[in-house]
Amino acid sequence: MQRYVFDPPERFVVGTVGQPGERAFYLQAAAGGRLVTVGLEKSEVTALAEGLTALLGQVSQQPGVIVPAAADVEIDLGPLQAPFEEDFHLGQLTVSWDGERVFVEAAGVAPGHVGIVEDESALDTLRVALTVAQTRAFIERARSVVAAGRPACVLCGRPDGPGGHFCPRLN
């Protein structure tokens, strides 16, 4: 089990490797020459962005906390850092607020470990502390990464690709 803490990170982003329809999604945290890469699914990226958006909505209700608009933050558009070696694959994901910072915590198992982990202390974990502005920038990048996939079918909304897809509306 490895414990990775980035407080604060120099960089915390989500990105992909591969072509739309065959992309692998990764979270990366980097600071001080350390790099951690966590594999996850597209739906988990969407859920993380939605969870952080909801959290920022609650945080913005607190006196003295200003949540910047998407247009007011600098979004990291750079590619994922190489090598794309997955440190662990996501199994659990949580977001929280301590009154000053947002925390993203991910836990999972390293590649090659198969089976159900009964003891959560055996999971590899990543904990990243973000400012409100860093959180907003992460959300915007996550949304753009998810949207960059295959276009949706105009009839059924399922992902369409260059080879087409089975559309139940055409049956």
HELIX and SHEET records of a PDB file:
HELIX    1   1 LYS A   42  VAL A   59  1                                  18    
HELIX    2   2 ALA A   70  ASP A   72  5                                   3    
HELIX    3   3 GLU A  120  ALA A  122  5                                   3    
HELIX    4   4 VAL A  132  ALA A  147  1                                  16    
HELIX    5   5 PRO A  168  LEU A  170  5                                   3    
SHEET    1   A 7 ARG A   3  PHE A   6  0                                        
SHEET    2   A 7 ASP A 124  LEU A 130  1                                        
SHEET    3   A 7 VAL A 102  VAL A 109 -1                                        
SHEET    4   A 7 PHE A  88  TRP A  97 -1                                        
SHEET    5   A 7 ARG A  34  LEU A  40  1                                        
SHEET    6   A 7 ALA A  24  ALA A  31 -1                                        
SHEET    7   A 7 ARG A  11  VAL A  17 -1                                        
END                                                                             
